[in-house]
């Protein structure tokens, strides 16, 4: 079994799913504590059908997003550990970044969040 597959045949690892849950909650604007299991199943299925290169970029992007707060907003925390107002501020730095790659990743994460939540 490839290392990136969990025993449930999910594309994303449990850690990546937790990051995505936080991303989805903020991007879509759901109430804290809302279960996002169904949207995550849809996202997982969608991403598992993407070309390998896109899958790799998305997987790397999720980790960059998770580990970015010290670099991008000066907070010594992971994205999933940020206070809600810091998380919102952090996401906004991605949306409005001068770096095209950050804006692109923001849009990709936002798009899969909406796809998972609203499809």
C-alpha positions as CSV (number, residue, x, y, z in Angstrom):
1,X,0.0,0.0,0.0
2,X,1.5,3.4,-1.0
3,X,2.5,5.6,2.0
4,X,0.1,8.3,1.1
5,X,-3.0,6.0,1.3
6,X,-4.6,5.4,4.7
7,X,-6.1,2.1,5.5
8,X,-9.6,3.6,4.6
9,X,-8.4,4.2,1.0
10,X,-8.6,7.9,1.4
11,X,-6.3,10.0,-0.8
12,X,-5.5,12.3,2.1
13,X,-3.9,11.2,5.3
14,X,-5.6,11.9,8.6
15,X,-3.4,14.9,9.2
16,X,-4.1,16.3,5.8
17,X,-7.9,15.7,6.3
18,X,-7.7,17.7,9.6
19,X,-6.0,20.6,7.8
20,X,-8.6,20.5,5.1
21,X,-11.4,20.4,7.7
22,X,-10.0,23.7,9.1
23,X,-9.5,25.2,5.6
24,X,-13.1,24.2,4.6
25,X,-14.6,25.6,7.8
26,X,-13.0,29.0,7.2
27,X,-13.4,29.2,3.4
28,X,-17.0,28.1,3.4
29,X,-17.9,29.9,6.7
30,X,-19.4,27.0,8.6
31,X,-20.0,27.2,12.3
32,X,-17.2,25.8,14.5
33,X,-17.9,22.2,15.4
34,X,-19.8,21.5,12.2
35,X,-19.0,18.0,11.0
36,X,-17.4,18.1,7.6
37,X,-17.1,14.4,7.0
38,X,-19.3,14.4,3.9
39,X,-17.6,17.3,2.2
40,X,-14.3,15.7,2.9
41,X,-15.4,12.5,1.3
42,X,-16.4,14.4,-1.8
43,X,-13.1,16.3,-1.8
44,X,-11.1,13.1,-1.4
45,X,-12.9,11.4,-4.3
46,X,-12.5,14.5,-6.5
47,X,-8.7,14.8,-5.8
48,X,-8.1,11.1,-6.2
49,X,-9.3,11.5,-9.8
50,X,-7.0,14.4,-10.6
51,X,-3.8,14.0,-12.6
52,X,-0.9,12.9,-10.4
53,X,1.0,16.2,-10.8
54,X,-2.0,18.2,-9.5
55,X,-2.4,15.8,-6.6
56,X,1.3,16.3,-5.6
57,X,1.0,20.1,-5.9
58,X,-2.2,20.1,-3.8
59,X,-0.7,17.8,-1.1
60,X,2.4,20.0,-0.9
61,X,0.3,23.1,-0.9
62,X,-1.8,21.8,2.1
63,X,1.4,21.4,4.1
64,X,2.8,24.8,3.1
65,X,-0.5,26.3,4.1
66,X,-0.4,24.5,7.5
67,X,3.2,25.5,8.3
68,X,3.1,29.0,6.9
69,X,1.8,31.2,9.8
70,X,5.3,31.9,11.3
71,X,6.5,33.0,7.8
72,X,3.4,34.9,6.6
73,X,1.9,36.4,9.7
74,X,4.6,36.0,12.3
75,X,2.6,33.6,14.5
76,X,4.6,30.7,15.9
77,X,1.7,28.3,15.3
78,X,0.4,25.9,12.7
79,X,-2.7,27.0,10.7
80,X,-4.9,24.6,12.6
81,X,-3.7,26.0,15.9
82,X,-4.5,29.7,15.1
83,X,-7.1,31.6,16.9
84,X,-10.1,32.3,14.6
85,X,-9.3,35.9,14.0
86,X,-5.6,35.0,13.2
87,X,-6.8,32.2,10.9
88,X,-9.0,34.6,9.0
89,X,-6.2,37.1,8.7
90,X,-3.8,34.4,7.5
91,X,-6.2,33.2,4.8
92,X,-6.6,36.8,3.7
93,X,-2.8,37.1,3.2
94,X,-3.0,34.2,0.9
95,X,-6.0,35.6,-1.1
96,X,-4.3,39.0,-1.5
97,X,-0.6,37.9,-1.9
98,X,1.6,39.4,-4.5
99,X,3.0,35.9,-5.0
100,X,0.9,34.3,-7.8
101,X,1.6,30.8,-6.4
102,X,0.1,31.7,-3.0
103,X,-3.1,33.2,-4.7
104,X,-3.3,30.1,-6.9
105,X,-3.1,27.8,-3.9
106,X,-5.7,29.9,-2.1
107,X,-8.1,29.6,-5.0
108,X,-7.5,25.9,-5.3
109,X,-8.2,25.3,-1.6
110,X,-11.2,27.6,-1.7
111,X,-12.6,25.8,-4.9
112,X,-12.3,22.3,-3.4
113,X,-13.8,23.6,-0.1
114,X,-16.8,24.9,-2.0
115,X,-16.9,21.8,-4.2
116,X,-17.0,19.5,-1.2
117,X,-19.5,21.6,0.8
118,X,-22.0,22.6,-1.9
119,X,-21.9,19.7,-4.4
